[in-house]
């Protein structure tokens, strides 16, 4: 590959298109195999060390929008460099996860299926046995490979000149990750006194235990919320999403670039997902024809991604359409997902007679997730920092998560529970940003903003900007506000 930035950008966009389309075809059930090795081989020059260093050098000499684009491209190259260096290890992990089995009460089940079985299991002790069996396999067979990946990633970050992996992603994401972790520590402190009071009723309803009696193995059952399924009929899953978009003035069926896939296929992913081979020209929203509360949440979340990417201005550079701060797209995904816990939407769109039940469960589940992620970022800042002692990290992981969630937390998932590249920071900032979007929509268009085409027009204007700006910059430009975790606190504990 001849080296110049425009050639690199063009090749990067072609690589992204081929890779995303391959994932779409595999996960949507069109093909059984996932053939990504050949794609990476064809574009190997995008991710070699020289590419990372040349983009980094160009970035150092740039200012303004040029520096912004190069920072996004720098992260793209670094992410790919890490992936290329550990591709064989990642493939081994995927193969192990797909083939390993666990044994529970003399019954064998696939390792991956254990998490689903645990969520669907009504008997508490059996849930615990399923989790114990999964963790035994994780510790023995998967963690050695996970650790090898982690150590290689840490080594590459320092070889390329950063003090640590933490410092690499603080630089590449343009975020002070240490300071963000401290802000979430404050969120955890502010929600501590009300936490059990808000979570206990939902735990008692779903697993028959209070927080001080619960085990970590009970939480998947809490999130499953099977008692709410009757209020989220499978036959109206796609219809409710289509009606919601229509209320916003968006005709899903006329969006030729947003391709809705609802066909049942044997190997189709059991969860909705969004694939973006070409933004905005080709965006796939893939929906499993199942239903239930969790599937509604998943569809509306992925639908938020699809509308954001599908409405992005096609004239924007590659970096602003496909790269940038994913906290932005996650905020719009959370915004639409949040409608499935909005009492007005539940009443008007789904005809719910008791929306409070779904709202109360969603609030408790969200509080648990936010406290969990506040612990995750604190943990990851330590795990990926320059002074990390990996031998101590399973204990630190169990301690931080257990303290924030309020149940004894097993340490076996100290590596499996970590997303690469500090994606935890995208989710945390997106949760806060979503509250600002929702409040603005209510103030400007009323509590039924989801049925107002003017609200849809306002959102499409935001969506058109892709991810040129960070979450903080977009919020300041759109509303003149700063990202505030305090509004999350006030919303969740206001009673």
N, C-alpha and C positions, 0 to 999 in steps of 0.2 A: 504494500500500500504506500503510494507516494505520500510524503508527509507535508501537509499544510492543513490549516484549521478547517477550511471549507470542505476539503475532501474528507477529513475526519468526521465533521458533522453529518455529511451526506451518508457516509458509511454507517455511522452510529444510528441514524434514522432507519436505514435499511435493516440493520441488525435487530433493532427494537421491533420493527414490523414483523420480521420472520419469527423471532422468538415468541412474541405475544400471540401470533397466529397459531404457532405450534402448540402452545399451552391451551389456547382456546379449543383447537381440534381434539386434543387429548381429553381435557376435562369435560368437554361437552359430549363426549362419547362418540365422536366421529371416527376416532382411530384408537386402537388399544395401546400402541407404543408411544412413548414420548421421545422423539428424536431431536434432542437439542445438541448432542455432541458435535454433529456435523455443522450446525449453525455456528457454534463457538469456534470450530476449526477454521471455517471460512473467514471469520472476522477476528482471528487471533491478534492481529496487529492493533486492534482497538485497545487491548488490555495488557500489553506488555509493559514492562517497567519504563521503557523509554517514552511511551505515550503518556504515562502518568507524569513523568518528570517534565516533558516538553510542555504539556498543558499547564502544569504548575508554574513553570518559568514564565510562560506567556501571561498567566494570571498575575504574577508579581509585578509585571510591567504595565498592567492595564488599570483603568479607572472606570467609575460609573457603570453604565450598562454593559460595557465590554467585560469588566471584571465580574459582574453578576453572572453573565452567560458562561464565562470561563470557570467560575466556581461551581456552577451546576455541572458543567462538563467534566471538571476535575473530579467531582464525586462519582459521576458515572464511570469514569475510567478507573478510579480507585476501587469502587465496588466490583467492577468486572475483573480487575487484577486480583483481588482477594478470591473471587469466585474461581478464576482460572487456576490459581495456585492450589486450591483445595477441592477441585472438581471431582477427583477420584474418591476423596474421602466423603464428599457429599453424596456421591452416587452409592457408596457403600452404606451410608446411613439410610438412604431411601430404600435400598434393597432389603436391609435388615428390618426396617419398620414394616415393609410390605410382606415379609415372609415369616417373621418371628411369631410365635404363639405364646399365650399364657395359659396356665391351668388353674381353674377355680372350681373347687368342689368336684374334682375328677372330671371336669368338663373343659375341653380345650377350645380356645377362641383366638382369632387373630389379634395380635398386639394392638393394632389400630382400632379394632372394633371394641376393645375394652372400654374406651372412654364413652362410647355411645351406650354400651350395656350398663355402665355405671350410672349414667344420667337417667336411664329408663328403669333402673332397679328400685323397687319400692322398699325392699328390706335393708335396713341400715347396715347390719353386720356383713351381709353379702357385698354391699357397696364397698365396704372397707377391705374385704378380701380381694375384690377385683383390683382395687387401687394398689394394694400391697403386692399382688402378683405383677402388675404393670411396672411398679417401681423396682422390683427385683430384676426384671429383664432390662430395664433402663440402666440400672447401676452396673450390671454385669456385662451387657453386650453393647450398649449404645454410648454410655458415657466415656469410655476410653477413646472412641472415635470423635465424639464431640470435643473432648479436651484437646485432641491433636489438632482439630480445626481451629479452636480458640488460640492455642499457642502459636500456630502458624500465622494467624491474622495479627496477633500482637507483634510478632517478630517483623512482619512486613511493614507495619506502621512505623516502627522505629528505624528500620532499614531505609525508609524513604524520608527520614528526617524529622518526624514528629516525636515528641517525648513519649507518647503512648497512643494507643488506639483511641482512648478518650479524647486526647488533644487533637487527633486527626479528625474526628467527626465534629468536635466543637468548631474547628476551622472550616471544614467542608460544608457543614450545615449553617454556618454563620450564627451559632448559638453558644451561649455560655451555659454548658450543660451542668456544670457544678452549681451555678446560681439557680438554674431551673429546678434542680433537685432540692435546694434549700426552700424554694417557694412551695414546693409540694410537701415538704416537711411541715411547713406552717399550715397548709390545708389539712393535713392529718391531725395536727394538734387542735385545730379549730372544730373539727368534726368528732373528736374523741368522745366528749361527754354525751353526745346524743346518738352515737353510733348503735349501741346495743338496743336502745329504745326503738329505733327505727327498723332495725333488721330482725329483731326477735319475732314480731308477729308473722313475718313471711317465712322464717325458718320453722316456726311451729306449725304453720299451715302446710308447708311442703314436705318437711322431714320429721315433724313431731318433736323437735328439740329447740331449746334456746341456745343462744350463742355460747354461753359458758358450758354447754353440754355437747356442742357440735364437734364433728371431726371434719378435716379437710375433704374427706371422701363424701361428705354430705352436700358439698356445694354444687357439684354438677346437677344434683337432683333439684336443688333450690332454683338454679337457673333454668332448668327444664320447664318448671311451672306447668305441669300437665293439667292442673285444675283449670287453666285458662283456655285450653285448646278449643272448647266448644264455642267460645266467642270469636274464634279466628278460623272460619270454615275453609277447608281446602279448596272448594270449588270457587271461592271468591278471591283467591290469592292474587291472581293477575288482574282480575276485574277491578279490585279495589285500588290497585296501583294506577291502572289506566284512568279510572274516574278521578283520582287525586290529581294526576297531571292535567286532565281536562279542566278541573276547577282552577288550575293555575294558567289556563290558556294554552296548554301544550297538548297537541294531538300526537300521542305516541305512535299511532299507526302511520302517520304521514311523515314521521322522522325517518327518512330513508337511510340516514347514516347510523341510527341507533337500531340495531338488529336484535329483535326479541326472539329468543329461542326457548320455547316451552315444550318441545317434543320430548317424549320419554324414550330414553335409550338405555340399554342394560348397564353400560359402564359410565353413565353420566354422573358427574359430581352430585352428591346429595345436598349440597349447599349452593345457593345462588352465588354467582360471581360476575364480575365485569372484566372483559378483556378489551384492550385498546391497541390493536395493531397499527391503526393510523388515526391520530387525533387531528381533527374531529371527524374524518371521513368514514372511518370504520370502527364502530364501537359495538361490542356484543354484550348484551345483557342476557345471561343464561339463567333460567329458572327451572328448578326441579318441580314437577307437578305433584307436590306433596301437600303442604299446608301446615297449619298449626302456628302458635304464637311465634316460635323461634324462626319459622320460615318467613313469616310476615316481616319480622325485624330484619332478617337477612336480605330479603328482596328489596325492601325500601332503602336499606343501607347501600346495597350495590346499585340500586336505581339512582341514588344520589350521585354516586360516582359517574354513572352512565350519562346523566343529564349534564353534569359539570363538563365532562370531556366532550360530549356530543355538541355542546353549545360553545365550546372554545373557539376563538377566532382563528380560522385556518391560516391566516397570513402571519401569525406569530412565528418566531423562530422555533426550531426543533426543541431547544432547551426549555422554552416557556410552555410548550404544548405537552411534552412528555416527561420532563424532569422538574426541577424546582422543589419547593417545600410541600411535601405531601400532607402537612398539617392543614393545608387549604382544602384539598379535595376530601380529606377525612371530615372536615367540619361540615361540608355539604352533605356527605353521607350520613353523619349523625343527625343533621337537621331533618332529613326525610325519614330516617329511622325513628326519630322522636315522635313523629305523628302517630305511630302505633301505640303510643302511651299518652296521647293528647285526648282529654275527655271529650272535647268538641268533635274531633275527628272520629273517635270511636263511636260516638252517638250518631253522627250525621252520615258517615260513610259506611260503617259496619252495622249500624242499627243496634248498638250495644245498649242493653237495659241497665247494666251495672258497670259503667266505665271505671269507677273508683277502684275496683278490685285490680284491674290491669295497671292502673296508674300507680297504686301503692306498691305493687310488686316491682314495677320498672324502677321506681325511685330507690327502693332498697337494693336492687341488683346493681344499679348505677353507683350507689354509694360504696358498695363492696368493691366494684371494679376500680373506682377512682382511688380508693385507699390501697388496693392491691398494686395499681400502677405507680402510686406515689412511693411505695416500697420498692418496686422494680427499678425505678430510675435511681433511687439511692443505692441500691445494690449494684446496678450496672456501672455507676460512676466509680464505685470501689473496684469492681471486677476488672474493669478496663483501664484503671488508672495506672500511673507509673510505679506505684508502690504495692501493687496487688500481690498478696500471698495466696496463690491458688489453693494451697492446702487448707486454708482457713475458710474458703469461700462457701463450701456447702453449709457450714455452721452459720456463717453470716447470713446466707440466703434464708435458711430456716428461721433464724431469729428475727430478721427484718419483716419477712412476710407474716410470720406467726403473730408478731406484735401488732401489725397494722390490721390484720384480718380478724384477730381475736380467737383463732383456733390453732392447735398445735400443727406446725407445718413441716412436712417431710423435706429433707435436704436432697433427696435423690435427683430432683429436677432442676438442680442449680445451674445446669448448662442448657437443658432442653427448653427451659422457660425463658430463654433470651433470644430476642429477634436481632438480626444483624443491623449494624449501622445506626444504633440508637433510634430505631423506629418508635420506641416507647415515647420519645419526645414529641413525635407527630401526633400520636393519639392524645396525649395529655393536653397539648395546646389546642387540638381540635375540639375537645370537650368544652373547653372554656370559650373558644371562638363561637361554637354553635349556640351558646346561650345568648351571646351578643346578637347574632343573626336573628334568632327567634324573638328576642325582645324588640328589635327594630321592626320586624315584620308585624308584630302585634300592635306596636305604637302607630305604625303608618297605615296599616290595612285592617286592623281589628283582630279579635280572637279567631275569626274564621278566615284568616289570611290564606289558608290552604284552598279556599274556594273563591279567590279573587284574582282574576287575570292580571291586574296591575301588580300584584305581588309577584306573579310569575315573570312579568317583564323586568321587575327590579332584580330578581334572582338571575335571569338570563344575562343581564348586563354584568353582574358579578362573575358569572360563569364564563363569559366571553373572554375574560382576562387570563384564563388559564392559570398557570402558576408562576407568572413573572415575578410577582411580589411574594414575600414571606407572609405568613399568617398575621404577624404583627403589623406589617406595612399595609396589607390590604384592609385590615380593620381600621387603621388610622385614616387611610384615604377614603374609605366608604362612610365611616361613622364618626371619625375624629376621636376615637377611643383607644385606650391601651388594653392589652390582653390582661384580664383580671380573673384570678382564681377565686377571689372573694365572692364573685357572683355565683359561682358553683356552690360554695359553702352556704350562702344565704338561701339559694333555691332548694337545696336538699334538706336543710335542717329547719326551714321556716315552718313552724307549726304554732 
